[in-house]
Amino acid sequence: MNNYELMVIFTPVLSEDDFKTSQKKYTAFITDNGGSIVHENPWGLKSLAYPIAKKTTGLYWVMEYSAPSSLNELLKIQMLRDENILRHMFTVLDKYAVEYNAKKKSGVKTGTEKVMEA
């Protein structure tokens, strides 16, 4: 089992319910194929750095999961077939990234926080 992070940009025309349904679809796909979800974080509507399919915004969703490496190819095929997805990106997390994400989620200072000036 390897650790991965998946970032998906959905089309901005999705309703809130459709956005949640799409998230559940992919989390179910991972768990049904032997993976486990570590953390999900829907960022919501954000501006894109450049237009994709004539759209300047997208619904971002980030998920951290652990799964066998063969699952990513199956997941990639499903995402390429989905017309609601503008872009997706898989990132393999090493043990340091997993530790950093765990600290960040639990509220422990990681040393990378921005200093707020008064």
Secondary structure, 3 states (H helix, E strand, C coil): CEEEEEEEEECCCCCHHHHHHHHHHHHHHHHHCCCEEEEEEEEEEEEEEEEECCEEEEEEEEEEEEECCHHHHHHHHHHHHCCCEEEEEEEEECHHHHHHHHHHHHCCCCCCCCCCCC
